[in-house]
Amino acid sequence: MHTVWKGSISFGLVNIPVKLHTATENRDIKLRQLHKECNSPINYSKVCPVCDKEIKNEDIVKAYEYSKNKFVVLDDEELENLRKESEDKSVEIIEFVKLEEIDPIYFERSYFLAPDTGGGKAYALLRKSLQESGKIGVAKITIRSKEQLAIVRVYKDTLLMETIHFPDEVRKAEEVPNIPSEEKVTQKELDTALMLIEQLTDKFDPEKYQDDYRTALLELIEKKKNGENTVTATEKESKIPSDMTDLMTALQASLDKTRAKPTTTTRKRKTVVKKKA
């Protein structure tokens, strides 16, 4: 399992060296976009709309748009200095709370925490303490230059860290449009709905569920592949620039002309040596 972060967890004076591993993965099937005419994959380039030319990475700067077309430019050195100030390689547990006190809307991403060298005993201590108390730890951590709020809890004998949103990152429910006001519901309607809920109530078992669309898409892809219903991308032809073509034509013409030119013989002049009288 790939390590995405290394550091430590601290609560009070206890410090636990740990490694962070992503606990979930996106299993979506990624489809490529091809040019319908030649079946070649489509490339996307960064183009400046004003200069009308493709831009290289070294010609790009980062900026914050504070109003329409108004930017504050931030250079890499300034951003790097901020990262160094905030990137403390530790998960500091600030306080302990009950899990049910946190609404699921706050949860973002899950990571497994594994003990690093020498951290086994302290890791086991924190795990046991959380299990016995029925509490979870609220902490802060910086991952990929972003400070995150997180909780640490026990999941199947493993410490799990889940990043959660800050309060200002959760939009207000009052701003959702077209929410109906209190409607008069008859007792009969309510009783029928409650009966339906009761009939459909069961113990949660995640193994019962699957992504039906992904399964069907994989079956369709396999079926088309086995039926040889496939295409091959057209390889890009090597195009020689026009000036290079003209040069090659001129060179070839010169070579042909040289080959066709008749060979000339040079007569040797006789040297007459006069005898001395």
Summary of the structure (lengths in Angstrom):
residues: 277
radius of gyration: 36.0
end to end distance: 109.1
largest distance: 153.6
contacts: 504
relative contact order: 0.13
helix: 32%
strand: 28%
